[in-house]
Amino acid sequence: MKNRFFILAILSISMLTGCLINKTNPANSNQPVNQETAVTNFTECLAAGYPILESYPRQCKTPQGLTFAENIGNELEKQNLIKIDNPRPNQAVTSPLEITGQARGYWFFEASFPIKLVDAGGNILATGIAQAQSDWMTNDFVPFKATLEFNPMAAKTGELILQKDNPSGLPENDDELRLPLAFFGETASVKIFLTTKETGNNPDFNCQKTAAVGRTIPKTLALGKAALAELLKGPTESEIAQGFSTTINTGVKLQKLTIENGVAKADFSQELEYQVGGSCRISAIRAQISDTLKQFSSVKEVIISIDGRTEDILQP
C-alpha cells in the first residue's frame, strides 16, 4: 500500500513539473510565442498579422491593446492647401512616376511649384516641376500634373515632397506636403484597352471595338487588378494626342476583383454609371473592361457589378 502511494506521489510531482515547464517555456507549448515586444510600429504590426481597422489612416491593434497608426505623412494637416490623387501614401511606385492632384492657387508661382523625391535617408532621387492645369490666379484649388523619372532600384522606401513655391525666400513662407512611398525595383508589362476616335458616319462602326495600349507597372501577383487600375486612370496626354480615348468616367474605383474558374468578377463604384447613357457607350465601357481582363489566359468570362449589383446596371 505504501509503495502505491509513493508511486502516485512521484507521478503527481512529474505532471506538475511538466505543466510548469510548459507554462514558462513557449517553445514547449502549442501556443504561438508572444511577439508583442517586437512590434513597435504599424508595419511590424501588419506583418505580425494583427487586425487592421480600415480608418484613415489605417490602424493596427495587437491582442494586448496597443494601437499603431499607419504613417501617411502630413496629408491630413495640409488637406486644405494641397491634395494629391496619385500616388497615394505608401503606394509602391516605379519610374516614370506620374503625379496628379490639386493645390490652392497661392501654392503656385507662375503656374508651377517644385517637387522632389528622396530616399529614406533624405538623399534626392529626382526633382521636377508641377504645372498648373488651369488658371492659377485664384484662391481655389487648381489641378496640377508632374512626372518624375528616377532609378527605382536606388532605395526601398522614401518620400515625395511637394513644395510651395516661395519666390520671397523667406522661411515663414515655406510649406510642403510630404508623402511616404515604397519603390518597386522590378516591373511588369500589361495592356489596357482604350477606344479610338471615329470621324464621319461610318455604318460599320463597332461600339465594342477597342485598341490595346501598353503599360509598365510595378511587378505584382495581382496583374488583373493592376491592369484595371491603369485602365481607370484613362489615357495619358501622349495617348490622347495619338487619338486614344476612354468611355469610362473619371473617379471610378475598383472595389473588388476575383478570378475563379475562368470567371472574373469586377465590382466598381457607382461613378461607373453616373450620367452614362446610350447603348453604344454602354457597350464600349463593357468592352474596355472585359478586353483588359481577357488579356490574361485565366479569364474567359467577365461579370461587371456596381456596388454588388449586376442586373440593373449600365442601362442605355
ZADRENMI-283910 format. One record per atom (N, C-alpha, C): x, y, z; residue in one letter. Coordinates in steps of 0.2 Angstrom, whole numbers, plus 5000, padded with zeros to 4 digits. Layout:
ZADRENMI-283910
XYZA/...
This chain:
ZADRENMI-283910
500449945000M/500050005000M/500450065000M/501050065004K/501450125005K/501750134998K/501950084994N/502350084988N/501850124983N/501250104983R/500750134979R/500650204980R/500650224986F/500550294987F/501250334985F/501750304986F/502450334984F/502450344977F/502250294973I/502250294965I/501750354963I/501150354966L/500650404964L/500950474966L/501350484971A/501550554973A/502150574968A/502550524966I/503050534961I/502750564954I/502250524952L/501850544946L/501550614946L/501250624952S/500950694953S/501450744952S/502050734955I/502550784955I/502850794948I/502950744944S/503150744937S/502650784933S/502050774934M/501550804930M/501550884931M/501550894938L/501550964940L/502151004937L/502750974937T/503351004935T/503351014927T/503050964924G/502950974916G/502551034914G/501951034918C/501551094917C/501851164918C/502251164923L/502651224925L/503151244920L/503451194917I/503951204912I/503651224905I/503051194904N/502751224898N/502451294898N/502251314904K/502051374905K/502551434905K/503151414907T/503751454907T/504151454901T/504051404897N/504451394891N/504051394884N/503951444881P/503451444875P/503651394870P/504351374869A/504551334864A/504251264865A/504051244872N/503751184873N/502951184873N/502651244871S/501951254871S/501651254864S/501051234863N/500751244856N/500551314855N/500551354860Q/500351424859Q/500951464855Q/500751514851P/501251554847P/501651594852P/502251604851V/502751654855V/502451724855V/502451754861N/502151824861N/502651864858N/502451894852Q/502951944848Q/502852014849Q/502352034854E/502252104855E/502852144856E/503352124860T/503852164862T/504252184856T/504152144850A/504552164844A/504152214840A/503452224841V/503052264837V/503152344840V/503452384836T/503552454838T/503252504833T/502952484827N/502652524823N/502052494819N/501752524814F/501152494810F/501452444806F/501952454802T/502252404798T/502352334801T/502652334807E/502852274811E/502152244813E/501752284815C/501052264817C/500652224812C/500752254806L/500452224800L/500752164798L/501352164798A/501752094796A/501652044801A/501452064808A/501352014813A/500651974812A/500252004807G/499551984806G/499052004811G/499152054814Y/498652084819Y/498052124815Y/497452124818P/496952154815P/497052234812P/496752244807I/496852314804I/496152354804I/496152414807L/495552454807L/495552494800L/495052484796E/495052524790E/494852594791E/495152634795S/495052704796S/495552744791S/495552804792Y/496152844788Y/496452894793Y/497052884794P/497552824792P/497352764795P/497552704792R/497352634795R/497652634802R/497352584806Q/497652574812Q/497752494813Q/498252474817C/498352404818C/498352394826C/497952344828K/497952334835K/498252264837K/498652264842T/498952204845T/498452174850T/498452104851P/498052074856P/498052104863P/498652144864Q/498752174871Q/498452244871Q/498152264866G/497852334866G/498252384863G/498852374861L/499252434858L/498952444851L/498952514850T/498752534843T/499252574839T/499452554833F/499952594829F/499552614823F/499652684821A/499352714815A/499852714810A/499552704804E/499952704798E/500252774796E/500852774794N/501152844793N/500952864786N/500552924785I/500352944779I/500653014778I/501253034781G/501553094780G/501053154784G/501153214781N/500753264784N/500153284779N/499853234776E/499253244771E/498653274775E/498453244780L/497853274784L/498053344786L/498653364788E/498753434790E/498753484785E/498953454778K/498953504773K/498353504768K/497853464770Q/497253444765Q/496853504763Q/496953564767N/496553624765N/496953664760N/497653644759L/498053684755L/498253644749L/498353584749I/498553544743I/498353474744I/498053444739K/497853374739K/498153334733K/498353274735I/498653234729I/498253174728I/498153164721D/497753104719D/498153044717D/498753054715N/499153004713N/499953024713N/500352994717P/500252924720P/499852944727P/499652884730R/499352894737R/499952874742R/499852894749P/500352874754P/500452794754P/501152784754N/501352714755N/501252674749N/501052704743Q/500952664737Q/501652644734Q/501652584731A/502352564728A/502352594721A/502852634719V/502852664713V/503552644709V/503552654703T/504152644699T/504252704694T/504752704690S/504852764686S/504552744679S/504352794675P/504152864677P/503552874682P/503652914687L/503052924691L/502652984689L/502052974688E/501553024686E/501253054692E/501253114693I/500953144700I/500353194698I/499853184701T/499253224700T/498953244706T/498653304706G/498253324712G/497953394711G/497853434717Q/497553504717Q/497953544722Q/498053604721A/498353644726A/498053714725A/497953754731R/497753814731R/498153864726R/497853914723G/498253954718G/498853984721G/498854004728Y/499454034731Y/499953984732Y/499853914731W/500453864732W/500853874726W/500653904720F/501053904714F/501353974714F/501853984709F/502154044707F/502254044700F/501954084696E/502054074688E/501854004686E/501253984689A/500953924687A/501353854688A/501753864693S/502153804695S/502453804702S/502653744704F/502953734710F/503453674710F/503953674714P/504453624714P/504253564718P/504553504715I/504453444719I/505053404719I/505153354723K/505753314724K/505553244727K/505953194725L/505853134728L/506553114731L/506453094737V/507053074741V/507053004744V/507552974746D/507552904749D/507452914757D/507452864760A/507352864767A/507852904771A/508452914768G/508952944771G/508953024770G/508553044765G/508453114763G/508853124757G/509153074754N/509553094748N/509153094742N/509253144738I/508753164732I/508853114727I/508253084725L/508253034719L/508053074713L/507653124713A/507453154707A/507153224709A/507153274705T/506753334706T/506453354699T/505853394700G/505453414695G/505053474696G/504653494692I/504153554692I/503453524691I/502953544695A/502253534694A/501953594691A/501553574686Q/501253634682Q/500553634683Q/500253694684A/499553704685A/499253684678A/498653664679Q/498253644673Q/497653684671Q/497653744675S/497153794674S/497353854677S/496953914676D/497153974679D/497353974686D/497953984688W/498253984695W/498154044699W/497854104696M/497754164699M/497154164703M/497054124708T/496454114712T/496654084719T/496254084724N/496254054730N/495953984730N/495653964725D/495353904725D/495853854723D/495653784723F/496053734721F/496153734714F/496753714711V/496953714704V/497253644703V/497053614698P/497353544696P/498053554694P/498553504696F/499253504693F/499453434691F/499953434687K/500253374685K/501053384685K/501353324686A/502053324685A/502253254684A/502853244681T/503153174680T/503953174682T/504053124686L/504753114689L/505053054686L/505653054684E/506052994682E/506552984687E/506652924689F/507152904694F/507352834694F/507852814697N/508152744697N/507752704703N/507252664701P/506852634707P/507252584711P/507852564708M/508252514712M/508752554717M/508652614717A/509152654722A/508952654729A/508252634731A/508052634738A/507452594738A/507252574744K/506652534745K/506052584747K/506152634751T/505652674753T/505952744753T/505452794753G/505652864753G/505052914754G/505152974751E/504653024752E/504553064746E/503953084744L/503853134739L/503653194742L/504053254740I/503953314743I/503753364738I/503153394740L/502853444735L/502953514739L/503353554736Q/503553614740Q/503153674737Q/502853714742K/502553784740K/503053824737K/502953854731D/503453894728D/503453964732D/504053984734N/504254034738N/504754084735N/504554124730P/504954174727P/505354224732P/504954234738S/505254284743S/505854254746S/505954184747G/506454154750G/506454164758G/505954194760L/505854194767L/505554134770L/505954104776P/505754044779P/505054044781P/504754094783E/504054094786E/503554084780E/503754084774N/503354074768N/503454004765N/503853964768D/503953894766D/503453854768D/503253804764D/502753754766D/502853694761D/502653634763E/502753574759E/502253514761E/502153474757L/501753414758L/502253354757L/502253314762R/502753254762R/502353194762R/502453144757L/502153084756L/502553024756L/502452974761P/502952914761P/502752874755P/503252844752L/503152794746L/503652734747L/503452684743A/503852624743A/504052624735A/504652594734F/504852594727F/504952524725F/504652504719F/504652444716F/505252444711F/505752394712G/506352394708G/506152354701G/505752304702E/505552264696E/504852284693E/504852284687T/504252304683T/503952244679T/503252254677A/502952204673A/502552244667A/502452214662S/502052244657S/501352224656S/500852264656V/500152244654V/499852294649V/499252274647K/498952314642K/498252344645K/498152394643I/497452424644I/497152434637I/496452434637F/496152434631F/495652504630F/495852544626L/495552614625L/495152614619L/494752664618T/494452674612T/494852724607T/494652724601T/494952774596T/494352824593T/494552884592K/494052924589K/493952904582K/493252904581E/493052894574E/492752954571E/492852974565T/492653034561T/492153014556T/491653054555G/491153044549G/490652994552G/490152974547N/489652924548N/489852864545N/490152824549N/490452754547N/489952704549N/489552674544P/489052624545P/489352564548P/489952554547D/490252494550D/490652504557D/490452554560F/490752574566F/490552524572F/491052494575N/490852444580N/490952474587N/490452484591C/490452514598C/490952474603C/491052414601Q/491452374606Q/492152364603Q/492352404598K/493052404596K/493452434601K/494052404603T/494552434607T/495252434604T/495652464607A/496352464605A/496852454611A/497352414610A/497752394616A/498352454616A/498452474622V/499052514624V/499452484629V/500052484629G/500552454634G/500652504640G/500652464646R/500852504652R/501352464656R/501852504659T/502352474663T/502152484670T/502152434674I/501852444681I/502352404686I/502352424692P/502752384697P/502552314697P/503052264697K/502952194697K/502452174703K/501952134701T/501452114707T/501152054704T/500952014709L/500551954708L/499851964705L/499552024707A/498852044706A/498852084699A/499052054694L/499152094687L/498452114685L/497952074686G/497252094684G/497052164687G/497152164694K/496952224697K/497352284695K/497952274694A/498452324692A/498252354685A/498052304681A/497852324674A/497252364674A/496752344678L/496152384679L/496252454682L/496752454687A/496952524690A/497252574684A/497652544680E/497852584674E/497352604670E/496852564668L/496352574664L/495952634666L/495752634673L/495352684676L/495752754676L/496352754676K/496752814675K/496652854669K/496452814663G/496252844657G/496952854653G/496852884647P/497452884643P/497852944645P/498552934644T/499052984645T/498953044640T/499353104641E/499253154636E/499553134630E/500053094630S/500353074623S/499853024620S/499552984623E/499052934620E/498452974617E/498253024621I/497653074618I/497953104612I/498553124612A/498753154606A/498753104600A/498853044601Q/498852994596Q/498152974594Q/497653004597G/496952984596G/496552934600G/496952914605F/496552864610F/496152904615F/495652874617S/495152904622S/494852844626S/494452864631T/494052814635T/493352834636T/492952784637T/492252804638T/492052794646T/492552784650I/492452774657I/492552834661I/492052854665N/492052914669N/492752924673N/492852984675T/493452994679T/493152974686T/493652964691G/493452954698G/493152884699G/493152834694V/492852774696V/493352734700V/493152694705K/493652654709K/493452574708K/493952534708L/493852464708L/493852444715L/493252414717Q/493152394724Q/493352324725Q/493252284720K/493452214722K/493552174715K/494052134715L/494152094709L/494352014711L/493951974708T/494051904710T/494051864703T/494551814702I/494651774696I/494551704699I/494051664696E/494051594699E/493651554693E/493951494691N/493751454686N/493551494680N/494051534678G/493951574672G/493551634672G/493151644677V/492751704678V/493051754682V/493051814679A/493251874683A/492651914685A/492651934691K/492051974694K/492352034696K/492252094693A/492452154694A/491952204697A/492052224703D/491552274706D/491752344706D/491352384704F/491652454703F/491152504708F/491452564709S/491052614712S/490452644708S/490052674711Q/489452704707Q/489652754701Q/490252784702E/490352834697E/490452794690E/490452734689L/490552694683L/489852714679L/489352724682E/488652734678E/488452804679E/488752844682Y/488552914683Y/488452954676Y/487852974675Q/487653004669Q/487852974663Q/487852904663V/488052864657V/487452844653V/487452864647G/486852844643G/487052834636G/486552794632G/486752774625G/486952704625G/486652664621S/486852594620S/487652584618S/487852634614C/488552624611C/489052634616C/488952694620R/489352704626R/489452644631R/488852624633I/488752564637I/489152504635I/489052494628S/489452434625S/490252444625S/490452514624A/491152524624A/491452524631A/491052544636I/491352534643I/491452464645I/490952424643R/490952354645R/491552324641R/491652344635A/492152314631A/492852334633A/492952394636Q/493652414638Q/493752374644Q/493352364649I/493452324655I/493552254653I/493152224649S/493152154648S/493852134644S/494052174639D/494652164635D/495252174639D/495252214644T/495852224648T/495952164653T/495352134655L/495452074659L/495552014655L/495352014649K/495351944645K/496051944642K/496451994643Q/497151984640Q/497551924644Q/497251914650F/497551864654F/497251794653F/497651744652S/497451674650S/496951644655S/496951664661S/496551644666S/495851664666S/495751714662V/495051754661V/494751734655V/494151704655K/493751684649K/493051724649K/492851744655E/492251774655E/492251834661E/491951894659V/491951944664V/491251964666V/491151974673I/490551994676I/490652064679I/490352114677I/490452184680I/489852194684I/490052224690S/489552244695S/489652314698S/489152344700I/489252414703I/488952414710I/489352424716D/489152414722D/488852344724D/489052294720G/488752224721G/488252214717G/487952254713R/487352244708R/487552224701R/487252184698T/487452164691T/486852164687T/486252164689E/485652164685E/485452224682E/485452284686D/485152344684D/485652394683D/486252384680I/486752424679I/486952444672I/487252504671L/487452514664L/486852514659L/486352544661Q/485752544656Q/485752594651Q/485552584645P/485652634640P/485152694641P/
